[in-house]
């Protein structure tokens, strides 16, 4: 008889945002889903208790150890308190740098539990960069912090991190992420595109169970340069690189016109699209599945996903936040963890 998988852990994100609310709402749906498994929230148990009371939900259940999670899950959200105070009262919608230490501790705890094998995957609720920066956080965002926490631990296949966005039947992987467009253009180099393509191919095999991944490469210029008339990066950089990748056994197209790459018929021809800058990949995913998009970090020794949205301070505490994206992130994390097992 196979043992039950380790639980997924979910870091609380910014407690003044919608993180605690959507985690509690996801628990409501998840606990009644057949064979969904168990997830455990990480953070300040009092923040979850306050939110549960505001939303007229069952109070969370504080765990002494992760091994109690399966028994607790049907009765209340299992929470592992990370032992770091929020540092000030948590007022919905009011960002506060005093909360940063607890937010950071929740992420660190999640990574440690995954690296130790006590948890099968980490799902991270949204954080606000401004809050973290005000408290001295030195990383551009979640992804880079996770990569640092995982440094020194072996990775099967190419090492990341790289950002995949999935939703509406589309997967995109970004060559550049949160960069001003003018700077992004300087970062789209043969080495960078090559690394992202190889990492994506390996991740589709290992994490998604796709034996022969098919990659589409988005062009940089309108109409993919139209034979050099609208820019020559496709001819001088992207297409020669794609030919080298194909020679190494990676199934990738030459650079394709981005305006015709994401309709339904085109999407049927590939398993993931390599996109060169942020909006090129994010606009089609959010158009196809605005509420259910998922951010997946490729190339880490742990499984990590997150909702594809922010802290939504503007609606925090109002009870109207949707848990769709978090539920999709939980489902995606569970599937990837199963593939890795």
Residue pairs with C-beta under 8 A, 6 or more apart in sequence:
4 37
4 70
5 37
5 120
5 334
5 337
5 338
5 341
6 66
6 117
6 118
6 119
6 120
7 37
7 38
7 39
7 40
7 66
7 69
7 70
7 78
7 119
7 120
8 37
8 38
8 39
8 40
8 119
8 120
8 121
8 122
8 123
8 330
8 333
8 334
8 337
9 39
9 40
9 41
9 42
9 66
9 80
9 109
9 110
9 113
9 114
9 119
9 121
9 122
9 123
10 23
10 26
10 39
10 40
10 41
10 42
10 110
10 122
10 123
10 124
10 125
10 326
10 330
11 42
11 43
11 103
11 106
11 107
11 109
11 110
11 122
11 123
11 124
11 125
12 19
12 20
12 23
12 41
12 42
12 43
12 44
12 47
12 48
12 102
12 103
12 106
12 125
13 19
13 20
13 103
13 106
13 124
13 125
13 126
13 127
13 311
14 95
14 99
14 103
14 125
14 126
14 127
14 128
14 131
14 311
14 313
15 43
15 44
15 47
15 86
15 90
15 99
15 102
15 103
16 90
16 91
16 92
16 93
16 94
16 95
16 96
16 99
16 311
16 313
16 316
17 93
17 125
17 126
17 128
17 310
17 311
17 312
17 313
17 316
18 126
18 311
18 312
18 315
18 316
18 321
19 125
19 126
19 311
20 41
20 43
20 47
20 48
20 50
20 51
21 51
21 55
21 316
21 317
21 319
21 321
22 125
22 307
22 321
22 322
22 323
22 325
22 326
23 41
23 48
23 77
23 125
23 323
23 326
24 48
24 51
24 52
24 55
24 57
24 60
24 77
25 55
25 321
25 322
25 323
25 326
26 39
26 323
26 326
26 327
26 330
27 39
27 41
27 73
27 76
27 77
28 57
29 323
29 327
30 36
30 39
30 327
30 330
31 73
31 74
36 334
37 334
38 69
38 70
38 73
38 78
39 69
39 73
39 78
39 123
39 330
40 63
40 66
40 69
40 78
40 79
40 80
40 119
41 48
41 60
41 77
41 78
41 79
41 80
42 79
42 80
42 82
42 106
42 109
42 110
43 79
43 81
43 82
43 102
43 103
43 106
44 81
44 82
44 84
44 85
44 86
44 90
44 102
45 60
45 62
45 79
45 81
46 86
47 86
47 90
48 60
48 77
48 79
49 59
49 60
50 90
51 57
52 58
52 59
52 60
52 77
53 59
54 317
54 319
55 319
58 75
58 76
58 77
59 76
60 76
60 77
60 78
60 79
61 72
61 75
61 76
61 77
61 78
61 79
62 79
62 80
62 81
63 69
63 72
63 78
63 79
63 80
66 80
66 113
66 118
66 119
68 78
69 78
72 78
80 109
82 102
82 105
82 106
82 109
83 105
84 101
84 102
84 105
85 101
85 102
86 98
86 99
86 102
87 96
87 98
87 99
87 101
87 102
88 96
88 98
88 99
90 96
90 99
92 316
92 317
92 318
93 313
93 314
93 315
93 316
93 317
94 313
95 128
95 130
95 131
95 311
95 313
96 131
97 131
97 134
97 135
98 135
99 131
100 131
100 132
100 134
100 135
100 136
100 137
101 135
103 127
103 131
103 132
104 132
104 137
107 124
107 127
107 142
107 145
107 146
107 149
108 149
110 119
110 122
110 124
111 122
111 146
111 149
111 150
111 302
113 119
113 122
114 120
114 121
114 122
114 302
114 303
114 304
115 150
115 153
115 301
115 302
120 303
120 333
120 334
120 337
120 341
121 302
121 303
121 304
121 305
121 333
121 334
121 336
121 337
122 146
122 302
122 303
122 304
122 305
122 333
123 304
123 305
123 306
123 326
123 329
123 330
123 333
124 142
124 146
124 304
124 305
124 306
125 306
125 307
125 326
126 306
126 307
126 309
126 310
126 311
126 312
127 142
127 311
128 310
128 311
128 313
129 137
129 140
129 141
132 139
137 145
139 145
139 148
140 178
141 178
142 306
143 161
143 163
143 177
143 297
144 161
146 161
146 297
146 300
146 302
146 304
147 160
147 161
147 300
150 300
150 301
150 302
153 301
154 301
155 299
155 300
155 301
156 206
156 301
157 199
157 202
157 203
157 206
157 299
158 195
158 198
158 199
158 202
158 299
159 199
159 299
160 199
160 297
160 298
160 299
160 300
161 297
161 298
161 299
161 300
162 173
162 174
162 196
162 199
162 200
162 203
162 297
162 298
162 299
163 173
163 174
163 177
163 295
163 296
163 297
163 298
164 171
164 172
164 173
164 174
164 200
164 203
164 272
164 295
164 296
164 297
164 298
165 171
165 172
165 173
165 174
165 281
165 282
165 285
165 293
165 294
165 295
165 296
165 308
166 172
166 285
166 293
166 294
166 296
166 332
167 285
167 286
167 288
167 289
167 292
167 293
167 294
167 308
167 328
168 285
168 287
168 288
168 289
168 292
168 293
169 267
169 288
170 262
170 267
170 273
170 284
170 285
170 288
170 289
171 271
171 272
171 273
172 272
172 273
172 274
172 275
172 281
172 282
172 284
172 285
173 196
173 199
173 200
173 272
173 273
173 274
173 275
173 281
173 298
174 196
174 275
174 276
174 277
174 278
174 281
175 187
175 188
175 192
175 193
175 196
175 274
175 275
175 276
175 277
176 184
176 187
176 188
176 192
176 276
176 277
176 278
177 278
178 278
179 187
179 277
179 278
181 277
184 276
184 277
184 278
185 220
185 277
188 220
188 233
188 237
188 276
188 277
189 237
190 237
190 240
190 241
193 217
193 237
193 238
193 241
193 274
193 276
194 241
194 244
194 245
196 274
197 215
197 217
197 241
197 245
197 250
197 252
197 274
198 245
198 250
199 298
199 299
200 213
200 215
200 272
200 274
200 298
201 213
201 215
201 250
201 251
201 252
202 299
203 298
203 299
204 210
204 213
204 271
204 272
205 211
205 213
206 339
206 340
207 296
207 298
207 303
207 336
207 339
207 340
208 271
208 335
208 336
208 339
209 339
210 271
212 251
213 250
213 251
213 271
213 272
214 251
214 252
214 269
214 270
214 271
215 250
215 251
215 252
215 253
215 270
215 271
215 272
215 273
215 274
216 252
216 253
216 256
216 261
216 266
216 269
216 270
216 272
216 273
216 274
217 238
217 242
217 252
217 253
217 254
217 255
217 256
217 273
217 274
218 255
218 256
218 258
218 261
218 273
218 274
218 275
218 276
218 280
218 281
219 225
219 233
219 234
219 238
219 255
219 256
219 257
219 258
220 231
220 233
220 234
220 238
220 255
220 276
221 230
221 231
221 233
221 234
222 230
222 231
222 257
222 259
223 230
223 257
223 259
224 234
224 254
224 255
224 256
224 257
224 258
225 231
225 232
225 233
225 234
225 235
225 255
227 235
228 234
228 235
234 254
234 255
238 254
238 255
239 254
239 255
242 252
242 253
242 254
242 255
243 254
245 252
246 252
252 274
253 270
256 266
258 275
258 280
260 266
261 273
261 284
262 273
262 284
262 288
273 281
275 281
285 293
285 308
286 293
286 308
291 322
291 324
291 325
292 324
292 325
292 327
292 328
293 307
293 308
293 309
293 325
293 328
294 305
294 306
294 307
294 308
294 325
294 328
294 329
294 332
295 305
295 306
295 307
295 308
295 329
296 304
296 305
296 332
296 336
297 304
297 305
303 333
303 336
303 337
303 340
304 333
305 329
305 330
305 332
305 333
305 336
306 329
307 325
307 326
307 328
307 329
308 325
309 325
312 321
315 321
